[in-house]
Amino acid sequence: MNDPAQGQAQEPGVDAALSTLKGLLTSGETLEAWAVQHRLFALSHRRACIAATSGRFISLNRRLLGGYESADIRWQDLKETRISAGILAADLTLVAQSSSDLNIGSEVNRVWTFAGLVKSQAQAMYRICQQHDQVWREKRRIRELEELRAKSGGVQIGAGSGAYPGPSAYPGPEPAGAESEPARRLRQAREMLDAKLISDSEFESIKAKIVSGL
């Protein structure tokens, strides 16, 4: 990927910030976009700098007397990105889970807001954050669907899916008051439908297989 800093006129001090950011990249990681605070919003401190890479979001705060502090958010932890733009500058807010990987149940959130960013740069950052967010939302949706299928006894949807095992696969009488296997699978299929994880036609296909196995 081309360096996003190429072809852009740099203000004093920005080159040093970009050099520091590039020094934080790991092997194989690429810089996709970056943004710095507008000079008018950083009169009393060195301007904050943020970046989007192929694997994460990075924030960089440089100290007045040298050195810096950095923090990052992995794209798989990102939950939401918001932008508020004015005439010259924009504020970017990121909401992230403390740690998720593909863990759907994580509830602890971090909220980071970066105020007074150069407007065009903040907009580019917002677009990339949204792209990565959508990719990981789809991955989590697929993982959730796989987990629901596993809980329902390995239900497979679509062409080539196997038929449900008949009553012979579950020998012995049902315990008193226990939910039967067909009823359990039908209930879980209904839950998947209600959660919009399967379509109406897929639900009807599952229901037909359950009934045919009775």
C-alpha positions as CSV (number, residue, x, y, z in Angstrom):
1,M,0.0,0.0,0.0
2,N,1.2,3.5,-0.8
3,D,2.4,5.6,2.1
4,P,-0.5,8.0,2.9
5,A,1.9,10.7,3.8
6,Q,3.3,10.9,0.3
7,G,2.1,13.8,-1.8
8,Q,0.8,15.8,1.2
9,A,2.3,19.1,2.3
10,Q,3.6,18.6,5.9
11,E,3.4,21.3,8.6
12,P,6.4,21.7,11.0
13,G,6.5,18.9,13.5
14,V,4.2,16.6,11.6
15,D,7.1,14.8,9.9
16,A,8.6,13.9,13.4
17,A,5.2,12.6,14.6
18,L,4.8,10.4,11.4
19,S,8.3,9.1,11.8
20,T,7.5,8.1,15.4
21,L,4.3,6.4,14.3
22,K,6.1,4.4,11.6
23,G,8.5,3.3,14.2
24,L,5.7,1.7,16.2
25,L,4.6,-0.5,13.3
26,T,5.2,-4.2,13.6
27,S,6.6,-6.5,10.9
28,G,4.2,-6.6,7.9
29,E,1.9,-3.8,9.4
30,T,1.1,-1.0,7.0
31,L,0.0,2.6,7.7
32,E,-3.3,3.3,6.0
33,A,-4.2,6.8,7.2
34,W,-3.3,9.3,9.9
35,A,-4.5,12.6,11.4
36,V,-3.2,15.3,13.6
37,Q,-4.8,18.0,15.7
38,H,-5.4,21.3,13.9
39,R,-2.8,23.9,15.1
40,L,-5.6,26.1,16.5
41,F,-6.6,23.3,18.9
42,A,-3.1,22.7,20.2
43,L,-1.7,26.0,21.2
44,S,-0.6,24.9,24.7
45,H,0.7,21.4,23.9
46,R,2.2,19.3,21.1
47,R,-0.4,18.1,18.7
48,A,-1.9,14.6,19.2
49,C,-1.5,12.3,16.3
50,I,-3.6,9.2,15.4
51,A,-3.2,6.5,12.8
52,A,-5.0,3.6,11.2
53,T,-2.9,0.6,10.2
54,S,-3.7,-2.7,8.7
55,G,-4.1,-4.2,12.1
56,R,-5.1,-1.5,14.6
57,F,-5.8,2.1,15.6
58,I,-2.9,4.0,17.2
59,S,-2.9,7.2,19.2
60,L,0.3,9.1,19.9
61,N,0.7,11.9,22.4
62,R,4.2,13.6,22.3
63,R,5.5,15.2,25.4
64,L,6.8,18.8,25.5
65,L,10.2,17.8,26.8
66,G,10.6,14.8,24.5
67,G,9.3,11.3,24.4
68,Y,5.7,10.2,23.8
69,E,2.9,8.0,25.1
70,S,1.0,5.7,22.8
71,A,-2.0,3.4,23.0
72,D,-3.8,1.3,20.5
73,I,-7.1,-0.5,19.7
74,R,-7.2,-3.7,17.8
75,W,-9.8,-3.6,15.0
76,Q,-11.5,-6.7,16.4
77,D,-12.2,-4.7,19.6
78,L,-13.8,-1.7,17.9
79,K,-17.5,-1.4,18.4
80,E,-18.4,2.1,17.1
81,T,-16.9,5.1,15.5
82,R,-18.4,8.6,15.5
83,I,-17.3,11.9,13.8
84,S,-18.4,15.4,14.5
85,A,-17.1,17.9,11.9
86,G,-17.0,21.7,11.9
87,I,-15.6,24.2,9.3
88,L,-11.9,23.6,10.1
89,A,-11.7,20.6,12.3
90,A,-13.4,17.4,13.4
91,D,-13.8,15.3,16.5
92,L,-13.4,11.5,16.3
93,T,-14.8,9.2,18.9
94,L,-14.0,5.4,19.1
95,V,-15.8,3.0,21.4
96,A,-14.0,-0.3,21.9
97,Q,-14.4,-3.5,24.0
98,S,-11.6,-4.0,26.5
99,S,-10.8,-7.3,24.9
100,S,-12.9,-9.3,22.5
101,D,-11.1,-11.3,19.8
102,L,-14.3,-13.0,18.6
103,N,-15.9,-13.0,22.1
104,I,-19.4,-11.8,21.6
105,G,-20.2,-11.4,25.2
106,S,-17.6,-8.8,26.2
107,E,-19.3,-5.8,28.0
108,V,-16.6,-3.5,29.2
109,N,-16.1,-0.6,26.9
110,R,-13.4,2.1,26.4
111,V,-14.4,5.5,24.9
112,W,-11.7,7.6,23.2
113,T,-12.3,11.0,21.8
114,F,-9.8,13.0,19.8
115,A,-10.8,16.7,19.4
116,G,-9.8,19.3,16.9
117,L,-8.4,17.0,14.2
118,V,-7.7,18.3,10.7
119,K,-11.0,17.8,9.1
120,S,-10.0,16.0,5.9
121,Q,-7.6,13.7,7.8
122,A,-10.3,12.9,10.4
123,Q,-12.8,12.0,7.6
124,A,-10.3,9.6,6.0
125,M,-9.6,8.0,9.4
126,Y,-13.4,7.7,10.0
127,R,-13.9,5.9,6.7
128,I,-11.1,3.4,7.4
129,C,-12.4,2.7,10.9
130,Q,-15.8,2.0,9.5
131,Q,-14.4,-0.4,7.0
132,H,-12.5,-2.4,9.6
133,D,-15.5,-2.3,11.9
134,Q,-17.8,-3.8,9.2
135,V,-15.3,-6.6,8.5
136,W,-15.1,-7.6,12.2
137,R,-18.9,-7.3,12.7
138,E,-19.3,-9.8,9.9
139,K,-16.8,-12.2,11.4
140,R,-18.5,-12.0,14.8
141,R,-21.9,-12.6,13.1
142,I,-20.5,-15.7,11.5
143,R,-19.0,-16.9,14.7
144,E,-22.4,-16.4,16.5
145,L,-24.2,-18.3,13.8
146,E,-21.7,-21.2,14.1
147,E,-22.1,-21.3,17.9
148,L,-25.9,-21.3,17.6
149,R,-25.7,-24.1,15.0
150,A,-23.4,-26.1,17.3
151,K,-25.9,-25.7,20.2
152,S,-28.7,-26.9,18.0
153,G,-27.0,-30.2,17.4
154,G,-25.0,-29.3,14.2
155,V,-27.8,-27.8,12.1
156,Q,-26.5,-27.1,8.6
157,I,-28.4,-24.7,6.4
158,G,-28.5,-24.7,2.6
159,A,-27.8,-27.2,-0.2
160,G,-26.1,-30.4,0.8
161,S,-27.1,-30.2,4.5
162,G,-27.7,-33.6,6.1
163,A,-31.1,-34.7,7.3
164,Y,-31.9,-34.7,11.0
165,P,-31.4,-38.0,12.8
166,G,-34.6,-39.9,13.4
167,P,-35.9,-41.1,16.8
168,S,-33.6,-44.1,16.6
169,A,-30.7,-41.8,17.2
170,Y,-32.1,-40.9,20.6
171,P,-33.0,-44.3,22.2
172,G,-35.0,-44.6,25.4
173,P,-38.0,-42.7,26.7
174,E,-37.9,-39.0,27.3
175,P,-37.7,-37.9,30.9
176,A,-41.0,-36.6,32.3
177,G,-41.4,-33.0,31.5
178,A,-38.2,-32.9,29.3
179,E,-38.3,-31.1,26.0
180,S,-38.1,-33.5,23.1
181,E,-35.2,-33.4,20.7
182,P,-37.3,-32.3,17.7
183,A,-39.0,-29.6,19.8
184,R,-35.6,-28.3,21.1
185,R,-34.2,-28.0,17.5
186,L,-37.4,-26.3,16.3
187,R,-37.2,-23.9,19.2
188,Q,-33.5,-23.1,18.5
189,A,-34.3,-22.6,14.8
190,R,-37.0,-20.2,15.7
191,E,-34.6,-18.3,17.9
192,M,-32.1,-18.0,15.0
193,L,-35.0,-16.7,12.8
194,D,-36.0,-14.2,15.4
195,A,-32.4,-13.0,15.6
196,K,-32.3,-12.6,11.8
197,L,-29.5,-15.1,11.5
198,I,-31.4,-17.2,9.0
199,S,-34.1,-16.4,6.5
200,D,-37.8,-17.4,6.5
201,S,-37.1,-20.0,3.7
202,E,-34.1,-21.4,5.7
203,F,-36.4,-21.8,8.7
204,E,-39.1,-23.5,6.8
205,S,-36.4,-25.9,5.3
206,I,-35.2,-26.7,8.8
207,K,-38.7,-27.2,10.1
208,A,-39.5,-29.6,7.2
209,K,-36.5,-31.7,8.0
210,I,-37.4,-31.9,11.7
211,V,-41.0,-33.0,10.8
212,S,-39.8,-35.6,8.3
213,G,-37.6,-37.2,10.9
214,L,-40.5,-37.8,13.3
